[in-house]
Amino acid sequence: MKKNLHHPAESSDEISVSESLAWAKKFQFGDANLWSLEIELLLGEVIGVSRESLYAWPNRVVKSEQWALFADCVKRLNAGEPLEYVIGFCEFWSLKFKVNSSVLIPRPDTELLVGAALALPVPTHELIEVLDLGTGSGVVGLSLAYEKPSWQISAVDNSPAALEVAADNAGALGLNNVRLLEGDWYKNLPLPIESNDGYRIILANPPYLTKEDAHLSGSSLSWEPIRALVSENNGFADLYRIIRIAKKLLNLEGWLLLEHGYNQRVGVENFLLDSGFVDVKCLRDVAGNARVSVARHTKFI
Ligand SMILES: C[S@@+](CC[C@H](N)C(=O)[O-])C[C@H]1O[C@@H](n2cnc3c(N)ncnc32)[C@H](O)[C@@H]1O
């Protein structure tokens, strides 16, 4: 249950790390272990030390401005806001990405999409063109750009606010092999920069939930942008739109990779096959759920 937060040391600059944690722990919201973890990560972030050093130096003084920020963030957490939005970043593919309420909080499952792209039989040290559709904070396209400096990544989203976050992330990672484009999937998409024989890889983590899913109570979903989550036609509308056009833009030896819901494997596979893709296979996430489908263009169809 959410509680009212009262400042224990309204004007003091003498509150310690252990007192700050003890204060915040009283306002436990949801799972106790998760709450402890979140407020420790939060305090560490606010005062600029690791979680471990909070315990190594419990008497360290939390300065008044740090305390004010910490207390404000605890209030936001207590109201149910996800930690990633409160601290303003998250980790993905061992890289640090800025996030805010304009973008989906990247999920660990989506690393499967990045890993699958890196495992494809495509040139790894030569220039190839890659298209990341629905880039959001940029995690998929930017992780690939980071891993493969010779690849040229085009990353598309129809949300200007999301693209601003992706641009900040590209800048922070020092990437110069990415171009960010505003658009409705493929609409108005310029041709690949370096070659006119299409993208070698198109990949997407599009919205694929149904409206009913997106309103799961008590979940972080209610804080996240609905346009990033929900798709018509039982969650299939955007997956189908992306598949329908993909072959026109793919290189003849190109690949299409799609993240989707655990219960959408058959629908996606059938649509890929009906659209003329071959070698369709589905990868499972760590929980064993169908999560990413991979398919190859074929020049013979
Ligand atoms: C599920 S989120 C994925 C974000 C990011 N790629 C990730 O994996 O964390 C889907 C993204 O698709 C974008 N999107 C939704 N509809 C779109 C459309 N018609 N055209 C382009 N992008 C769209 C949303 O703004 C959102 O950023």
The ligand as an SDF file (V2000), in Angstrom:
LIG
                    3D

 27 29  0  0  0  0  0  0  0  0999 V2000
    7.9830   -1.7550  -28.3190 C   0  0  0  0  0  0  0  0  0  0  0  0
    8.6830   -0.1460  -28.5880 S   0  0  0  0  0  0  0  0  0  0  0  0
   10.3700   -0.6150  -28.9360 C   0  0  0  0  0  0  0  0  0  0  0  0
   11.3780    0.4240  -28.5470 C   0  0  0  0  0  0  0  0  0  0  0  0
   12.8230   -0.0540  -28.6240 C   0  0  0  0  0  0  0  0  0  0  0  0
   13.1530   -0.5060  -29.9710 N   0  0  0  0  0  0  0  0  0  0  0  0
   13.0450   -1.1820  -27.6330 C   0  0  0  0  0  0  0  0  0  0  0  0
   13.1810   -2.3320  -28.0810 O   0  0  0  0  0  0  0  0  0  0  0  0
   13.0890   -0.9350  -26.4170 O   0  0  0  0  0  0  0  0  0  0  0  0
    8.0060    0.2480  -30.1790 C   0  0  0  0  0  0  0  0  0  0  0  0
    8.4550    1.5640  -30.7840 C   0  0  0  0  0  0  0  0  0  0  0  0
    7.8140    1.7030  -32.0510 O   0  0  0  0  0  0  0  0  0  0  0  0
    7.4300    3.0520  -32.2430 C   0  0  0  0  0  0  0  0  0  0  0  0
    6.3060    3.0630  -33.2040 N   0  0  0  0  0  0  0  0  0  0  0  0
    5.0120    2.7500  -32.9890 C   0  0  0  0  0  0  0  0  0  0  0  0
    4.3050    2.8750  -34.1250 N   0  0  0  0  0  0  0  0  0  0  0  0
    5.1800    3.2870  -35.0870 C   0  0  0  0  0  0  0  0  0  0  0  0
    5.0450    3.5810  -36.4680 C   0  0  0  0  0  0  0  0  0  0  0  0
    3.8560    3.4970  -37.1080 N   0  0  0  0  0  0  0  0  0  0  0  0
    6.1480    3.9580  -37.1460 N   0  0  0  0  0  0  0  0  0  0  0  0
    7.3550    4.0640  -36.5340 C   0  0  0  0  0  0  0  0  0  0  0  0
    7.5390    3.7820  -35.2120 N   0  0  0  0  0  0  0  0  0  0  0  0
    6.4650    3.3980  -34.5060 C   0  0  0  0  0  0  0  0  0  0  0  0
    7.0580    3.5450  -30.8440 C   0  0  0  0  0  0  0  0  0  0  0  0
    7.1310    4.9590  -30.7640 O   0  0  0  0  0  0  0  0  0  0  0  0
    8.0920    2.8140  -29.9910 C   0  0  0  0  0  0  0  0  0  0  0  0
    9.2350    3.6120  -29.8030 O   0  0  0  0  0  0  0  0  0  0  0  0
  1  2  1  0
  2  3  1  0
  2 10  1  0
  3  4  1  0
  4  5  1  0
  5  6  1  0
  5  7  1  0
  7  8  2  0
  7  9  1  0
 10 11  1  0
 11 12  1  0
 11 26  1  0
 12 13  1  0
 13 14  1  0
 13 24  1  0
 14 15  1  0
 14 23  1  0
 15 16  2  0
 16 17  1  0
 17 18  1  0
 17 23  2  0
 18 19  1  0
 18 20  2  0
 20 21  1  0
 21 22  2  0
 22 23  1  0
 24 25  1  0
 24 26  1  0
 26 27  1  0
M  CHG  2   2   1   9  -1
M  END
$$$$
